[in-house]
Amino acid sequence: MVSEEKRAACEKFSEGRRHYKLRDFEQALACFESALEHDPTDGPSQVYVERCRHYLEYPPPADWDGVFEMQTK
C-alpha cells in the first residue's frame, strides 16, 4: 500500500517532469520541491531540483533534447 504522502510526491514529480520537458524550469523546480515536501527522501526529485537550478542559471541550447549532460565527475 502506498501512503498518501508518497502518492502526492509521485504526482508532483510527474507534473514536474512535464514542465521540465517543456523547458519550464521554474515551474518544474516548484513541483520537484513540492514533491520533496511530501517525501524528503525522494532521490529523483532531489536530482531534478539540482538540474532545474542548473538550467535556470545556464539554459540549455535551443536544440536540447531533454538529456542532462554532466560537466564534471
Stockholm file with secondary structure:
# STOCKHOLM 1.0

chainA/1-73         MVSEEKRAACEKFSEGRRHYKLRDFEQALACFESALEHDPTDGPSQVYVERCRHYLEYPPPADWDGVFEMQTK
#=GR chainA/1-73 SS CCCHHHHHHHHHHHHHHHHHHTTCHHHHHHHHHHHHHHCTTCHHHHHHHHHHHHHHHSCCCTTCCSCCCCSCC
#=GC SS_cons        CCCHHHHHHHHHHHHHHHHHHTTCHHHHHHHHHHHHHHCTTCHHHHHHHHHHHHHHHSCCCTTCCSCCCCSCC
//
